[in-house]
Amino acid sequence: VLVEQLKDIVGPSGWTSDATDLEPHLTEWRDIWRGNTLLMVSPDSTEMVADVVRACAQSGTSIVPQGGNTGLCGGAIPDRTGKQVLLSLSRMNRVRAASAEDFSLVAEAGCTLASIQQAAADIDRFFPLSLAAEGSCQIGGNLSTNAGGINVLRYGTARAQALGLEVVLADGTVWDGLRTLRKDTAGYDLKQMFIGAEGTLGIITAASLRLYPAIRNPETVLVAVESPDAAVALLAILRAELSDQLQAFELMSARAVRYVLNHIPSTSFPLDQESPWFVLLETARQTTGDDFAALFMSLYESALISDAVVAKNRSEANDLWRLRHSISEAQKKEGASLKHDISVPVAEVGNFIRVAETAVTREVPGTRVVAFGHVGDGNIHFNLSQPEDWSAAEFAEQGQRLASLVYDVVDSLGGSISAEHGIGQAKREQLLRYRGETETGLMKAVKAALDPDNIMNPGKVI
Ligand SMILES: Cc1cc2nc3c(=O)[nH]c(=O)nc-3n(C[C@H](O)[C@H](O)[C@H](O)COP(=O)(O)OP(=O)(O)OC[C@H]3O[C@@H](n4cnc5c(N)ncnc54)[C@H](O)[C@@H]3O)c2cc1C
């Protein structure tokens, strides 16, 4: 009965039960999580989403919202029972309004991140959220995971970009909170509860987003440094010198770069590859070119950096960014990998990499650490590639043990076990373990208040 009701609500082009069509929606890129579904529906309006949720609520059927399915922690994948409804936001992909004067735009949840960046550029404004999956991930997914990316250093995460939300609640009620206010002290800031909730509290159908002035003179620089500690010291100097003109600051180990050059076609590296670490940074510079060159010359003379190259134009800058964005893809070619997207206080990044590398290589000798990421936010992808003489399956079996070692180091430094992809199905136990009873008790209370029948993405997060 429910299936027929849902088909009626969304119309003939709004649902599928075809195995081939469903396949990319029932697993993720890394094929770790796999599920089944009663039906996949793709509503194209908020009213349709509300009708779907209401029908599901009446029959006690749970719903799994899915955006671009790039989350990689099982959050958007239904369980194996085949009883859950998969709700894709892909057809809700309109930009409803964009205002250059208000520095804001209102977009539906299914707009890809790249299309939002473009909509902002079309009115000579800048939307700063930027990550390697931006062509496929959707703004609803970005908000639901509080996504970060390369420009968090200057602009903050998805949370900081949201001015308002429209949400379909667990009983099908629509909350219209699509304000574009910069200041609003009227009661609780409800939108923040749905941001980072991974679809467990309601379905985000639209968002009003903060825009910024367009960047006129971006400067992209690749520098060689001796260690993560040197990178952190460099970051501190550049932030003091350049203030908020520094907008991206990404660490790459020599191994990560080597994997990219080995496995990704038409990539090249403009520096001598002998250095053990590199930083790719970008500024929205207001200083003159001479000041900028003098700053880097003084860093070179102080031996904090051993080499540097400045992109001469946007095409060279894009080539440099391609190196950074290809690391995950290249690492896949090196066999099984175990990934930990963690954060620690910025000043502890070097310490974390050192202690965690010692711990994991002592436990499984031959493990190849591929560490890279957003030093400016203290957020490191601490990825591990299998020892060369191991099978992928043997290494995968070590996943839990190695993750515990890494997370214990993170916890001892006051960090977070999840700084990007979210909790999903992958880190539920760890959330309970590392966040303690008081904090997870509050999370459970919020969940029970907003979704008393537990139909919104059950089995995820909490
Ligand atoms: C190559 C690559 C690079 C990446 N780089 C980064 C990075 O730099 N920074 C970063 O933060 N992440 C990164 N990610 C992770 C991922 O892109 C982000 O988590 C992204 O925000 C997920 O968006 P999505 O639309 O794909 O969401 P999905 O994967 O579809 O869903 C993620 C979660 O949100 C829920 N959800 C989705 N849409 C909605 C909605 N409208 N309402 C309610 N719940 C919803 C889902 O149920 C699920 O729990 C990367 C991923 C890849 C593959």
The ligand as a Tripos MOL2 file, in Angstrom:
@<TRIPOS>MOLECULE
LIG
   53    58     1     0     0
SMALL
NO_CHARGES

@<TRIPOS>ATOM
      1 C1         36.8810   12.8060   -3.1240 C.3       1 LIG1
      2 C2         36.1710   13.2960   -1.8970 C.ar      1 LIG1
      3 C3         36.6570   14.3920   -1.2040 C.ar      1 LIG1
      4 C4         36.0130   14.8640   -0.0720 C.ar      1 LIG1
      5 N1         36.5220   15.9610    0.5730 N.ar      1 LIG1
      6 C5         35.8870   16.4470    1.6450 C.ar      1 LIG1
      7 C6         36.3680   17.6230    2.3140 C.ar      1 LIG1
      8 O1         37.3820   18.2010    1.9470 O.2       1 LIG1
      9 N2         35.6520   18.0830    3.3760 N.ar      1 LIG1
     10 C7         34.5190   17.4510    3.8170 C.ar      1 LIG1
     11 O2         33.9040   17.9120    4.7880 O.2       1 LIG1
     12 N3         34.0600   16.3310    3.2190 N.ar      1 LIG1
     13 C8         34.7080   15.8260    2.1520 C.ar      1 LIG1
     14 N4         34.2170   14.7090    1.5270 N.ar      1 LIG1
     15 C9         33.0340   14.0220    2.0860 C.3       1 LIG1
     16 C10        31.7010   14.4130    1.4090 C.3       1 LIG1
     17 O3         31.8820   14.9710    0.1410 O.3       1 LIG1
     18 C11        30.9300   15.3750    2.2880 C.3       1 LIG1
     19 O4         30.5840   14.7150    3.4900 O.3       1 LIG1
     20 C12        29.6540   15.9240    1.6260 C.3       1 LIG1
     21 O5         29.2010   17.0030    2.3930 O.3       1 LIG1
     22 C13        28.5470   14.9000    1.4800 C.3       1 LIG1
     23 O6         27.5470   15.4420    0.6380 O.3       1 LIG1
     24 P1         26.5800   14.4940   -0.1940 P.3       1 LIG1
     25 O7         25.5920   15.3460   -0.9040 O.co2     1 LIG1
     26 O8         27.3600   13.5620   -1.0350 O.co2     1 LIG1
     27 O9         25.8560   13.7140    0.9900 O.3       1 LIG1
     28 P2         25.5110   12.1600    1.1140 P.3       1 LIG1
     29 O10        26.7320   11.3330    1.1360 O.co2     1 LIG1
     30 O11        24.4590   11.8030    0.1460 O.co2     1 LIG1
     31 O12        24.8570   12.1540    2.5800 O.3       1 LIG1
     32 C14        25.6140   12.4100    3.7340 C.3       1 LIG1
     33 C15        24.6980   12.3600    4.9660 C.3       1 LIG1
     34 O13        23.7740   13.4410    4.9480 O.3       1 LIG1
     35 C16        22.4290   12.9660    4.8560 C.3       1 LIG1
     36 N5         21.7500   13.8570    3.9060 N.ar      1 LIG1
     37 C17        22.0670   14.1000    2.6200 C.ar      1 LIG1
     38 N6         21.2640   15.0500    2.1080 N.ar      1 LIG1
     39 C18        20.4080   15.3950    3.1000 C.ar      1 LIG1
     40 C19        19.3270   16.3330    3.2020 C.ar      1 LIG1
     41 N7         18.9760   17.1080    2.1760 N.pl3     1 LIG1
     42 N8         18.6780   16.4210    4.3830 N.ar      1 LIG1
     43 C20        19.0300   15.6460    5.4430 C.ar      1 LIG1
     44 N9         20.0260   14.7530    5.3980 N.ar      1 LIG1
     45 C21        20.7130   14.6360    4.2440 C.ar      1 LIG1
     46 C22        22.5310   11.5240    4.4220 C.3       1 LIG1
     47 O14        21.4450   10.7570    4.9130 O.3       1 LIG1
     48 C23        23.8460   11.1100    5.0360 C.3       1 LIG1
     49 O15        23.6560   10.7590    6.3780 O.3       1 LIG1
     50 C24        34.8520   14.2070    0.3920 C.ar      1 LIG1
     51 C25        34.3510   13.0980   -0.2990 C.ar      1 LIG1
     52 C26        34.9890   12.6360   -1.4330 C.ar      1 LIG1
     53 C27        34.4150   11.4650   -2.1790 C.3       1 LIG1
@<TRIPOS>BOND
     1     1     2 1
     2     2     3 ar
     3     2    52 ar
     4     3     4 ar
     5     4     5 ar
     6     4    50 ar
     7     5     6 ar
     8     6     7 ar
     9     6    13 1
    10     7     8 2
    11     7     9 ar
    12     9    10 ar
    13    10    11 2
    14    10    12 ar
    15    12    13 ar
    16    13    14 ar
    17    14    15 1
    18    14    50 ar
    19    15    16 1
    20    16    17 1
    21    16    18 1
    22    18    19 1
    23    18    20 1
    24    20    21 1
    25    20    22 1
    26    22    23 1
    27    23    24 1
    28    24    25 2
    29    24    26 1
    30    24    27 1
    31    27    28 1
    32    28    29 2
    33    28    30 1
    34    28    31 1
    35    31    32 1
    36    32    33 1
    37    33    34 1
    38    33    48 1
    39    34    35 1
    40    35    36 1
    41    35    46 1
    42    36    37 ar
    43    36    45 ar
    44    37    38 ar
    45    38    39 ar
    46    39    40 ar
    47    39    45 ar
    48    40    41 1
    49    40    42 ar
    50    42    43 ar
    51    43    44 ar
    52    44    45 ar
    53    46    47 1
    54    46    48 1
    55    48    49 1
    56    50    51 ar
    57    51    52 ar
    58    52    53 1
@<TRIPOS>SUBSTRUCTURE
     1 LIG1         1 GROUP 0 **** ****
